[in-house]
Amino acid sequence: MNPYAIKVMAEIGIDISHQRSKSIEEFRGKEFDYVVMVSNHAKETCPFFPGANFYLH
C-alpha cells in the first residue's frame, strides 16, 4: 500500500493499513456489478471481467 494513501485515508478515519494488492487470480470466476479503473494505464491494461455489468473510468 502506498504510505500516502494510508495517511490520507487515516485523516478521515478510515484504516486501510492492512489492505494489500491482489492478483487477478483471486477473482477468477466471480461476478462484479462494477469494474472501476482509476487511470488511463489501468483502462488500457485492465483485464476483462466476464459478468461485469458496468465499467467505469
Z-matrix of the N, CA and C atoms (Angstrom, degrees):
N
C 1 1.446
C 2 1.519 1 109.57
N 3 1.292 2 114.14 1 142.99
C 4 1.454 3 119.80 2 177.22
C 5 1.530 4 108.92 3 -70.48
N 6 1.345 5 117.63 4 125.80
C 7 1.466 6 119.82 5 -177.76
C 8 1.526 7 113.31 6 -60.77
N 9 1.328 8 116.87 7 -29.95
C 10 1.473 9 119.39 8 177.90
C 11 1.526 10 110.82 9 -69.26
N 12 1.331 11 117.09 10 -37.87
C 13 1.468 12 120.43 11 177.12
C 14 1.521 13 110.30 12 -64.01
N 15 1.324 14 116.90 13 -41.81
C 16 1.466 15 121.22 14 178.28
C 17 1.523 16 110.21 15 -60.69
N 18 1.339 17 116.31 16 -44.64
C 19 1.472 18 121.26 17 -178.56
C 20 1.530 19 111.32 18 -64.67
N 21 1.308 20 116.89 19 -47.21
C 22 1.464 21 120.48 20 -177.55
C 23 1.528 22 111.14 21 -64.52
N 24 1.318 23 117.25 22 -43.20
C 25 1.455 24 119.44 23 179.23
C 26 1.530 25 110.92 24 -66.37
N 27 1.336 26 117.43 25 -35.85
C 28 1.467 27 120.73 26 177.57
C 29 1.526 28 110.67 27 -63.01
N 30 1.326 29 116.73 28 -32.99
C 31 1.472 30 120.68 29 179.49
C 32 1.524 31 112.27 30 -61.71
N 33 1.320 32 116.98 31 -26.10
C 34 1.470 33 119.66 32 177.97
C 35 1.531 34 111.33 33 -106.89
N 36 1.339 35 115.33 34 15.66
C 37 1.454 36 120.08 35 172.27
C 38 1.524 37 116.14 36 85.92
N 39 1.319 38 117.39 37 16.87
C 40 1.461 39 120.26 38 -179.83
C 41 1.528 40 108.86 39 -113.38
N 42 1.333 41 116.06 40 121.67
C 43 1.461 42 121.64 41 -178.91
C 44 1.521 43 109.45 42 -94.51
N 45 1.330 44 116.49 43 110.20
C 46 1.467 45 120.56 44 176.56
C 47 1.534 46 110.68 45 -112.13
N 48 1.319 47 116.52 46 13.99
C 49 1.462 48 120.74 47 -173.77
C 50 1.527 49 113.46 48 -65.05
N 51 1.309 50 117.87 49 -19.31
C 52 1.464 51 120.19 50 -179.54
C 53 1.527 52 112.17 51 -100.70
N 54 1.340 53 116.67 52 4.23
C 55 1.458 54 120.48 53 177.46
C 56 1.527 55 109.28 54 -75.91
N 57 1.329 56 116.84 55 164.53
C 58 1.461 57 120.97 56 179.59
C 59 1.521 58 109.24 57 -150.44
N 60 1.317 59 115.50 58 159.20
C 61 1.460 60 120.16 59 172.35
C 62 1.522 61 108.02 60 -69.61
N 63 1.309 62 115.41 61 144.29
C 64 1.458 63 119.94 62 -177.24
C 65 1.523 64 110.30 63 -121.79
N 66 1.297 65 115.45 64 148.02
C 67 1.459 66 121.90 65 176.35
C 68 1.526 67 109.48 66 -77.59
N 69 1.303 68 115.36 67 147.08
C 70 1.465 69 120.01 68 176.19
C 71 1.529 70 110.96 69 -58.47
N 72 1.320 71 116.44 70 -26.90
C 73 1.469 72 120.44 71 -179.43
C 74 1.529 73 112.36 72 -61.24
N 75 1.327 74 117.19 73 -26.86
C 76 1.467 75 119.91 74 178.57
C 77 1.520 76 112.31 75 -68.34
N 78 1.333 77 117.02 76 -15.41
C 79 1.458 78 120.91 77 -174.70
C 80 1.520 79 113.73 78 -112.77
N 81 1.330 80 117.64 79 2.49
C 82 1.466 81 120.54 80 179.18
C 83 1.529 82 109.83 81 -59.85
N 84 1.325 83 115.89 82 133.81
C 85 1.452 84 121.31 83 177.04
C 86 1.519 85 114.24 84 84.42
N 87 1.329 86 117.98 85 -0.60
C 88 1.465 87 120.64 86 178.44
C 89 1.522 88 109.30 87 -99.75
N 90 1.320 89 115.82 88 148.58
C 91 1.462 90 120.70 89 178.56
C 92 1.519 91 110.26 90 -99.22
N 93 1.324 92 115.80 91 149.03
C 94 1.456 93 122.35 92 -178.88
C 95 1.521 94 109.90 93 -129.20
N 96 1.317 95 116.08 94 142.16
C 97 1.458 96 120.08 95 172.22
C 98 1.521 97 110.19 96 -78.29
N 99 1.346 98 116.27 97 -41.15
C 100 1.460 99 121.76 98 -177.73
C 101 1.521 100 109.98 99 -133.58
N 102 1.325 101 115.96 100 143.08
C 103 1.457 102 122.74 101 167.60
C 104 1.521 103 105.30 102 -120.25
N 105 1.336 104 117.10 103 121.28
C 106 1.458 105 122.34 104 -176.90
C 107 1.517 106 108.77 105 -111.38
N 108 1.325 107 116.59 106 124.47
C 109 1.457 108 121.98 107 176.75
C 110 1.518 109 108.70 108 -106.84
N 111 1.320 110 117.06 109 134.32
C 112 1.456 111 120.34 110 -170.97
C 113 1.523 112 114.02 111 -105.38
N 114 1.312 113 118.23 112 3.20
C 115 1.467 114 119.92 113 177.13
C 116 1.519 115 109.22 114 -154.49
N 117 1.335 116 116.11 115 162.77
C 118 1.460 117 119.94 116 176.70
C 119 1.521 118 110.63 117 -62.74
N 120 1.325 119 117.12 118 -37.89
C 121 1.465 120 120.67 119 178.56
C 122 1.528 121 110.03 120 -60.59
N 123 1.323 122 116.28 121 -44.50
C 124 1.466 123 119.89 122 178.82
C 125 1.522 124 110.62 123 -63.22
N 126 1.320 125 116.40 124 -39.87
C 127 1.472 126 119.90 125 -179.88
C 128 1.525 127 110.73 126 -61.95
N 129 1.338 128 116.08 127 -37.79
C 130 1.461 129 120.63 128 -178.50
C 131 1.527 130 112.92 129 -78.46
N 132 1.333 131 117.54 130 -28.96
C 133 1.463 132 120.11 131 -173.77
C 134 1.521 133 113.87 132 -112.24
N 135 1.325 134 117.95 133 -6.20
C 136 1.460 135 121.44 134 -177.25
C 137 1.526 136 110.19 135 -64.88
N 138 1.314 137 116.54 136 133.54
C 139 1.464 138 118.25 137 178.05
C 140 1.527 139 111.13 138 -68.10
N 141 1.297 140 115.25 139 157.98
C 142 1.454 141 122.20 140 176.92
C 143 1.531 142 108.57 141 -75.55
N 144 1.322 143 116.97 142 134.74
C 145 1.451 144 121.63 143 177.72
C 146 1.523 145 108.26 144 -109.31
N 147 1.327 146 118.06 145 100.80
C 148 1.463 147 119.83 146 178.19
C 149 1.529 148 110.54 147 -58.71
N 150 1.286 149 117.24 148 138.84
C 151 1.451 150 121.14 149 177.82
C 152 1.511 151 114.28 150 88.97
N 153 1.347 152 118.21 151 -5.90
C 154 1.467 153 119.81 152 177.34
C 155 1.519 154 108.42 153 -71.77
N 156 1.326 155 116.00 154 133.29
C 157 1.458 156 119.66 155 -179.07
C 158 1.508 157 113.25 156 -82.19
N 159 1.343 158 117.82 157 -33.40
C 160 1.455 159 122.28 158 -177.66
C 161 1.515 160 111.01 159 -140.05
N 162 1.314 161 115.74 160 139.74
C 163 1.461 162 122.20 161 171.42
C 164 1.510 163 107.84 162 -112.88
N 165 1.318 164 117.60 163 125.81
C 166 1.472 165 122.52 164 -179.75
C 167 1.512 166 109.17 165 -117.08
N 168 1.338 167 115.80 166 138.86
C 169 1.453 168 120.15 167 177.60
C 170 1.516 169 108.46 168 -124.97
